[in-house]
C-alpha cells in the first residue's frame, strides 16, 4: 500500500521549470585563449657562440673535504666491501 502511494507520487511529480538564463550566475562565458607563438630560432652564429662558451667553461673546483671522502671510498677493497654486505647484521640490544 505504501509502495503504491510512493509510485503514484513519483508518476505525478513534475520537476520545476528552469529559465534559459538560469546558468548565467554560475558559469563564466568561454573566451578563446591566445594562440601560442613559435619562439624565435637561434641563428648559426648564436649557436656557435653558445657552443664555444660551453666548451670553454670549467666546472667549479670540488671542495677538499669531498675529495678526501671519495678517495677513502675508492681505496676500499672490493672483496672486503662485498663480504661486509653479505655478513649477518649485528643485533643490538634494545633497552
C-alpha positions as CSV (number, residue, x, y, z in Angstrom):
1,X,0.0,0.0,0.0
2,X,2.8,2.4,0.9
3,X,4.7,1.4,-2.2
4,X,1.7,2.1,-4.4
5,X,1.3,5.5,-2.9
6,X,5.0,6.2,-3.4
7,X,4.9,5.1,-7.1
8,X,1.8,7.2,-7.6
9,X,3.6,10.3,-6.2
10,X,6.6,9.6,-8.4
11,X,4.5,9.4,-11.5
12,X,2.8,12.7,-10.7
13,X,6.0,14.5,-9.9
14,X,6.9,17.3,-12.3
15,X,10.3,19.0,-12.0
16,X,10.3,22.8,-11.7
17,X,10.9,24.5,-15.0
18,X,14.2,26.5,-15.3
19,X,14.6,29.5,-17.4
20,X,17.1,29.6,-20.2
21,X,19.2,32.1,-18.3
22,X,19.4,30.1,-15.0
23,X,23.1,29.3,-15.6
24,X,24.2,32.9,-16.0
25,X,25.5,33.5,-12.5
26,X,27.2,30.1,-12.1
27,X,29.0,29.7,-15.4
28,X,31.5,32.1,-17.0
29,X,31.5,32.8,-20.7
30,X,34.1,30.9,-22.7
31,X,37.0,33.0,-24.1
32,X,39.3,31.5,-26.6
33,X,42.9,31.7,-25.3
34,X,45.6,33.4,-27.3
35,X,47.3,31.2,-29.9
36,X,50.8,30.2,-28.8
37,X,53.6,31.8,-30.8
38,X,56.6,30.0,-32.1
39,X,59.8,31.0,-30.3
40,X,62.5,32.7,-32.4
41,X,65.0,30.2,-33.7
42,X,68.7,30.9,-33.0
43,X,70.9,31.8,-35.8
44,X,74.0,29.8,-36.7
45,X,76.3,32.4,-35.2
46,X,74.4,32.4,-31.9
47,X,74.6,28.6,-31.7
48,X,78.3,28.7,-32.4
49,X,78.9,31.3,-29.7
50,X,76.9,29.3,-27.2
51,X,78.9,26.1,-28.0
52,X,82.2,27.9,-27.7
53,X,81.1,29.3,-24.3
54,X,80.1,25.8,-23.2
55,X,83.3,24.2,-24.3
56,X,85.4,26.9,-22.6
57,X,83.6,26.6,-19.3
58,X,85.5,25.0,-16.5
59,X,83.5,23.4,-13.7
60,X,83.8,24.7,-10.1
61,X,86.5,23.1,-8.0
62,X,85.4,20.2,-5.7
63,X,85.9,21.1,-2.0
64,X,88.8,19.3,-0.3
65,X,86.6,17.5,2.2
66,X,84.6,15.9,-0.5
67,X,87.7,14.8,-2.4
68,X,89.0,13.0,0.7
69,X,85.8,11.1,1.3
70,X,85.8,9.9,-2.3
71,X,89.4,8.7,-2.1
72,X,88.6,6.7,1.0
73,X,85.6,5.1,-0.7
74,X,87.6,4.3,-3.8
75,X,90.5,2.7,-1.9
76,X,88.3,0.3,0.0
77,X,88.9,-3.3,-1.1
78,X,86.1,-4.6,-3.3
79,X,86.2,-8.0,-1.7
80,X,86.1,-6.5,1.8
81,X,83.1,-4.4,0.8
82,X,81.2,-7.5,-0.6
83,X,82.0,-9.5,2.5
84,X,80.6,-6.7,4.6
85,X,77.4,-6.7,2.6
86,X,77.0,-10.4,2.9
87,X,77.7,-10.6,6.6
88,X,74.8,-11.0,9.0
89,X,73.7,-7.7,10.6
90,X,74.8,-7.2,14.2
91,X,71.9,-7.4,16.6
92,X,71.9,-4.5,19.0
93,X,70.4,-4.9,22.5
94,X,67.2,-2.8,22.9
95,X,66.5,-1.3,26.2
